[in-house]
């Protein structure tokens, strides 16, 4: 049951990261191709470093999520790369990447001392640029939430089953394995 939930969460993560990727690419294209008399930044082209960070994070997530989902669904076992330890290391890295990206992007909506100021995003929804930023920020937060849920779920499963070195698909029977201890194999 838990492997099905994790598989679905990885599919959802892939979709959220793909949407964040597209919205980040749209934002970068807009800011690097501003028309001369556009009111944004007085027509001067620029790019937001936080949008680049979200773009890179979403690209990495879009590449990583299908690999893990396929490993879980197809019960693939490739030494260390398909173990719970590898999954947890990857999820922790993505947890930090998404958290840094969304924290900086959310703080960009407030007037910072240094950096790009997006302004109050809730008051400018009639501009498509503002809607793009709002949607990008929302999907980035949703991606972080899914990564957090996957991290907690996989960590709790690995701790409860002492499965850090076991395959991440989580569908193995300790009583049938030759590597488990004797007390586990003799249970009814």
VEXDREN-2710 file (C-alpha; in Angstrom, 1 decimal):
% VEXDREN-2710
k/r/px/py/pz
1/UNK/0.0/0.0/0.0
2/UNK/2.7/2.5/1.0
3/UNK/4.6/1.9/-2.3
4/UNK/1.4/2.9/-4.2
5/UNK/1.1/6.1/-2.2
6/UNK/4.8/6.9/-2.9
7/UNK/4.4/6.2/-6.6
8/UNK/1.4/8.5/-6.9
9/UNK/3.3/11.2/-4.9
10/UNK/6.2/11.0/-7.3
11/UNK/3.9/11.3/-10.3
12/UNK/2.3/14.4/-8.6
13/UNK/5.7/15.8/-7.9
14/UNK/6.7/15.3/-11.6
15/UNK/3.6/17.2/-12.7
16/UNK/4.1/20.1/-10.2
17/UNK/7.8/20.4/-11.1
18/UNK/7.0/20.4/-14.8
19/UNK/4.5/23.2/-14.4
20/UNK/7.1/25.1/-12.3
21/UNK/9.7/24.5/-15.0
22/UNK/7.4/25.9/-17.7
23/UNK/6.4/29.0/-15.6
24/UNK/10.0/29.7/-14.7
25/UNK/11.0/29.5/-18.3
26/UNK/8.2/31.9/-19.3
27/UNK/9.4/34.3/-16.6
28/UNK/13.0/34.2/-17.7
29/UNK/12.1/34.7/-21.3
30/UNK/9.9/37.7/-20.4
31/UNK/12.6/39.4/-18.2
32/UNK/15.3/38.9/-20.8
33/UNK/13.2/40.1/-23.7
34/UNK/11.4/43.2/-22.2
35/UNK/10.0/45.6/-24.8
36/UNK/11.7/49.1/-24.5
37/UNK/8.7/50.9/-23.1
38/UNK/7.4/48.1/-20.8
39/UNK/6.7/49.4/-17.3
40/UNK/8.5/46.4/-15.7
41/UNK/12.0/47.6/-14.7
42/UNK/11.5/50.6/-17.0
43/UNK/12.2/48.5/-20.1
44/UNK/15.6/47.3/-18.9
45/UNK/16.2/43.5/-19.4
46/UNK/17.2/41.5/-16.3
47/UNK/16.7/38.1/-14.8
48/UNK/15.7/37.0/-11.3
49/UNK/18.3/34.7/-9.7
50/UNK/15.6/33.0/-7.7
51/UNK/13.7/32.1/-10.9
52/UNK/16.9/30.5/-12.3
53/UNK/17.2/28.5/-9.0
54/UNK/13.6/27.3/-9.3
55/UNK/14.2/26.5/-13.0
56/UNK/17.3/24.3/-12.2
57/UNK/15.5/22.7/-9.2
58/UNK/12.5/21.8/-11.3
59/UNK/14.7/20.5/-14.2
60/UNK/16.5/18.2/-11.7
61/UNK/13.2/17.1/-10.2
62/UNK/11.6/16.4/-13.6
63/UNK/14.6/14.1/-14.3
64/UNK/14.7/12.5/-10.9
65/UNK/11.0/11.8/-10.1
66/UNK/10.3/9.5/-13.1
67/UNK/13.5/7.5/-12.3
68/UNK/12.3/6.9/-8.7
69/UNK/8.7/6.3/-9.7
70/UNK/9.8/3.7/-12.3
71/UNK/12.1/2.1/-9.7
72/UNK/9.2/1.8/-7.3
73/UNK/6.6/0.7/-9.8
74/UNK/8.8/-1.8/-11.7
75/UNK/10.6/-3.1/-8.6
76/UNK/14.0/-2.4/-10.0
77/UNK/17.0/-3.1/-7.9
78/UNK/20.4/-1.5/-8.8
79/UNK/22.7/-1.7/-5.8
80/UNK/22.9/1.6/-3.9
81/UNK/20.9/3.8/-6.4
82/UNK/17.7/2.0/-5.7
83/UNK/17.9/1.8/-1.9
84/UNK/16.0/3.7/0.7
85/UNK/19.2/5.5/1.7
86/UNK/19.7/6.8/-1.8
87/UNK/16.1/7.9/-2.0
88/UNK/16.3/9.7/1.3
89/UNK/19.6/11.5/0.4
90/UNK/17.9/12.6/-2.9
91/UNK/14.8/13.7/-1.1
92/UNK/16.8/15.7/1.4
93/UNK/18.7/17.5/-1.3
94/UNK/15.5/18.3/-3.1
95/UNK/13.9/19.4/0.2
96/UNK/16.6/21.9/0.7
97/UNK/16.6/23.1/-3.0
98/UNK/12.9/23.6/-3.1
99/UNK/12.8/25.2/0.4
100/UNK/15.6/27.7/-0.5
101/UNK/13.9/28.6/-3.8
102/UNK/10.4/29.1/-2.4
103/UNK/11.6/30.9/0.7
104/UNK/13.6/33.5/-1.4
105/UNK/10.7/33.7/-3.9
106/UNK/8.2/34.3/-1.2
107/UNK/10.4/36.9/0.5
108/UNK/10.9/38.7/-2.9
109/UNK/7.2/39.7/-2.7
110/UNK/8.2/41.8/0.4
111/UNK/10.5/44.8/0.0
112/UNK/14.0/43.5/0.4
113/UNK/17.1/45.6/1.1
114/UNK/18.9/44.0/-1.9
115/UNK/17.5/42.2/-4.8
116/UNK/14.5/42.2/-7.1
117/UNK/11.2/43.4/-5.7
118/UNK/8.1/41.7/-7.2
119/UNK/5.6/43.8/-5.2
120/UNK/2.3/42.7/-3.8
121/UNK/1.4/39.8/-6.1
122/UNK/-2.2/39.7/-4.9
123/UNK/-3.0/43.2/-6.1
124/UNK/-1.8/42.8/-9.7
125/UNK/-3.6/39.8/-11.1
126/UNK/-4.8/41.7/-14.1
127/UNK/-1.3/41.6/-15.6
128/UNK/-0.2/38.2/-17.0
129/UNK/3.3/38.7/-15.7
130/UNK/2.0/38.8/-12.1
131/UNK/-0.2/35.8/-12.7
132/UNK/2.8/33.9/-14.0
133/UNK/4.8/34.8/-10.8
134/UNK/1.9/33.9/-8.6
135/UNK/1.3/30.5/-10.3
136/UNK/5.1/29.8/-10.3
137/UNK/5.3/30.5/-6.6
138/UNK/2.2/28.4/-5.8
139/UNK/3.5/25.3/-7.8
140/UNK/6.9/25.7/-6.2
141/UNK/5.3/25.6/-2.7
142/UNK/3.2/22.5/-3.8
143/UNK/6.4/20.8/-5.0
144/UNK/8.1/21.4/-1.7
145/UNK/5.1/20.1/0.2
146/UNK/5.1/16.9/-1.9
147/UNK/8.9/16.5/-1.4
148/UNK/8.4/16.9/2.3
149/UNK/5.6/14.3/2.4
150/UNK/7.7/11.9/0.4
151/UNK/10.7/12.5/2.8
152/UNK/8.6/11.8/5.9
153/UNK/6.8/8.8/4.4
154/UNK/10.0/7.1/3.2
155/UNK/11.9/7.9/6.3
156/UNK/9.2/6.5/8.6
157/UNK/8.9/3.4/6.4
158/UNK/12.7/2.9/6.4
159/UNK/13.0/3.4/10.2
160/UNK/10.0/1.1/11.0
161/UNK/11.3/-1.7/8.7
162/UNK/15.0/-1.1/9.2
163/UNK/15.2/-0.8/5.4
164/UNK/17.8/1.8/4.7
165/UNK/19.8/-0.7/2.6
166/UNK/16.8/-2.4/1.1
167/UNK/15.3/-1.7/-2.3
168/UNK/13.2/1.5/-2.3
169/UNK/10.2/-0.2/-3.9
170/UNK/9.4/-1.5/-0.4
171/UNK/7.8/-4.8/-1.5
172/UNK/9.9/-7.5/0.0
173/UNK/9.2/-10.0/2.6
174/UNK/11.8/-10.1/5.4
175/UNK/10.6/-13.6/6.4
176/UNK/11.5/-14.9/2.9
177/UNK/14.9/-13.3/2.6
178/UNK/18.1/-15.0/3.4
179/UNK/19.6/-11.8/4.8
180/UNK/17.0/-11.2/7.6
181/UNK/17.6/-12.5/11.1
182/UNK/16.1/-15.8/12.2
183/UNK/13.5/-14.3/14.5
184/UNK/11.9/-12.6/11.5
185/UNK/11.8/-15.7/9.3
186/UNK/10.2/-17.8/12.1
187/UNK/7.2/-15.5/12.6
188/UNK/3.8/-17.1/11.7
END
